[in-house]
Each structure stands twice: as structure tokens, then as C-alpha cells.
Amino acid sequence: MATPTKMTYRFLGDSGLLVSKLALGSWMYPDQTHTVDAWFEMMKIAFAQGVNFFDSAENYALGQADVLMGSAINKGVSEGSWSREDLVVTAKIFSGIKGFR
């Protein structure tokens, strides 16, 4: 079995934000169903491995990926798994999704 290595980090452009070399994305198909608890567990495992960079977009699963990831982030903050300042979240905005979240 390979020995795990530590996560490496890079600066995100000129932003001053230090992000993990790997990010956890939230792509889902519209017909997929996931729960906040499932998202929280995925994010908790990734965070434990050094991932601090998470990505979403308003059109992933017709907006449900954003909602689930946001709820999982809030759950992690509430339970003390991370603070909001520990995470870097990127979002892509497309046309077509109605309303604000």
C-alpha cells in the first residue's frame, strides 16, 4: 500500500488565497439525488486529507449542488469540523437558473 503524502497548496492567482492542489467539485446530474449528510461526509473526508478548495456552479443538478454544498458547509461549521475561513469556495454563474440562493 502506498504511503499517503501531504497535500500541497498553491496561491490562487494574485488573490492571496492558499488553496489545495486538488479541489472537490460538486457536479451532479439533475436526476441524481444526494443528501446534506452525504455531502457533509464527502467534504469531511476531503478536508481531513488537506483539501480546502471546493467548487460549485448554479447549474449543477439544476441548482441542487449549490444548495447541498452550502448546507454541508454550514453543518461542518455548526459541528466544529471546520470554520468558514478554513474553506475556499469557487462558484460559476450561468444564465438559466431562476432566483437567488
N, C-alpha and C positions, 0 to 999 in steps of 0.2 A: 504494500500500500504506500502511495506517495505521501511524503510529509507535507502538510499544508504550509503555504508560505503566507507571510503577512501581506495585507492589501497595500497596494501602492496608491499614491494620491498625486493629483495634478491640479494646477490652478486652472480655473475655468476662464479662459481668455484673460482679459485685463480686469476682471471683476473683483479679484482678491479672494474669491471663494475657493477653498480647497476641497476638491471632490475626489471620490474613489475612482480608480481607473475603470471599474465596472459599475454600471448602473442597473437598477431593477426597473424595467418598463412595465406599463400596465395595459398593453394591448390585449383586447378581448374582442371576440366576435359578438354581434348583437344577440345571438341565440345562446350564448354561454351564460351560465348562472354561477355566481360565486357569492360568498358571504363576507361580511366585515371581518368575522373571526378568521376565515381562511386567508384574507388579505393581510390581516394582522400577523398571523403565523408566518407567512412568506416574508413579510417585511422584517419581522423579528429575527428570523434565521439569517437573512441577508445582512442586517445591521450587526449581528453578532460576528459575522465574518469580515466586518470592516466596511461594508457598503453604506455610504451616507448620501448617495446620489440616486434620486428616484424621478422617473419621467412619466408623464401622462399627457393626454390630449382630450379635448372636449368631445371629439367624435368617436373615441374608442368605446365600443358597445353602446353607441347612442347616448353617451354621457355617463353611463353607469360606472365606468372605470374610474373617472374623476371622483364620483361620489364615494365609491368603496375605498379608494386610496385615502381620501380625505378623512373618512370615518376611522380608518385603521390608524392613521397618523394621530388623530385625536385620542383614540383608545390607548395608544402607546404613551402619549403624554400623560393621560389620566392614571395609567398603571405604573408610571415611572420607568418604563422601558427606555425612553429617550426624552430629551427636551426638544421643543420645536427648533431651537437653534442648532441642534445636532444634525439636522437634515437639510439637504439642498434638494428642492423640488423644481423641476422644469415642467412647463406646460406649453403645448402648442394650441393655437386657437385657429379654428377653421370656420367658414361660414356654414350655416345649415342647422346648427343646434339652436333651438329657440329658448330664450330666457337666460337668467343668470343663476349661477350656483355659488 
